[in-house]
Amino acid sequence: MSIEDNLKNIHSNIYEACKVSKRNPNDVTIIAVTKYVSINTARQALSAGVHHLGENRDEGFLHKQSEITENVNWHFIGSVQSRKVKEIIGHIDYLHSLDRISLAKEIQKRSDRIIKCFVQVNVSGEHSKHGMNPGDVQTFVEKLSQYDRIKVVGLMTMAPHIDDEARLRKVFRELKQLQQNVQALKLEHAPCTELSMGMSNDYTIAVEEGATFIRIGTSLVGKEM
Ligand SMILES: *Cc1c(COP(=O)(O)O)cnc(C)c1O
């Protein structure tokens, strides 16, 4: 299947999921995750109508960006080592993996503008997953008010790689609950209106549960490497 066909499929799944949950499909943004594909393939996603690209490693990210001149919203979705912040921070529109104060400090030091950040939460509690404990999110977000280069636009999670729909749904619901709790604080630096959740295997459930950004690699652009 072509990327155009994949995208059509994804749009139609989003449409259905929004119908179920009485949401507006326009409130769901697709991020094409291009970490497994070439620059050419990433370009095809752009021609097909995607405006957001996501990468999870600094090398891949900087390389793609240096070759792609189209107007793109760039998302950094992988975990960031503090010492790599200075290399990428000037190049990203959204960071999906803010999960510690030391990283916030480094962003504050290295950025000359406000970075839209998602706080990454390890909702499922898997040891292999990055992100903070759900119980620490609120205090963490409150502390971020000290860093005026950081705007908390929302929360992000990676669900476990399983087929158990009920368990996935529970993870997404929990993230949404946390997001609403933070939003209710009405913090100027943390509007926290967005939910970055849902990947190739689980985005339909994520959209039903309120995702506003879905990060799709394999089922949109495939896997070449
Ligand atoms: C790779 C990756 C994705 C996309 O995964 P697919 O299963 O290929 O859709 C989404 N989010 C993060 C953080 C990733 O690292």
The ligand as a Tripos MOL2 file, in Angstrom:
@<TRIPOS>MOLECULE
LIG
   15    15     1     0     0
SMALL
NO_CHARGES

@<TRIPOS>ATOM
      1 C1          8.6810    4.6580   17.1980 C.3       1 LIG1
      2 C2          7.7710    5.4530   18.0100 C.ar      1 LIG1
      3 C3          6.4300    5.6390   17.6280 C.ar      1 LIG1
      4 C4          5.8270    5.0110   16.3780 C.3       1 LIG1
      5 O1          5.7700    3.6340   16.4730 O.3       1 LIG1
      6 P1          4.9780    2.7240   15.4090 P.3       1 LIG1
      7 O2          4.5710    1.5480   16.1970 O.co2     1 LIG1
      8 O3          5.9250    2.4220   14.3120 O.co2     1 LIG1
      9 O4          3.8070    3.5270   14.9540 O.co2     1 LIG1
     10 C5          5.6390    6.4410   18.4300 C.ar      1 LIG1
     11 N1          6.1020    7.0220   19.5470 N.ar      1 LIG1
     12 C6          7.3760    6.8610   19.9650 C.ar      1 LIG1
     13 C7          7.8280    7.5450   21.2040 C.3       1 LIG1
     14 C8          8.2450    6.0740   19.2060 C.ar      1 LIG1
     15 O5          9.5220    5.9210   19.6250 O.3       1 LIG1
@<TRIPOS>BOND
     1     1     2 1
     2     2     3 ar
     3     2    14 ar
     4     3     4 1
     5     3    10 ar
     6     4     5 1
     7     5     6 1
     8     6     7 2
     9     6     8 1
    10     6     9 1
    11    10    11 ar
    12    11    12 ar
    13    12    13 1
    14    12    14 ar
    15    14    15 1
@<TRIPOS>SUBSTRUCTURE
     1 LIG1         1 GROUP 0 **** ****
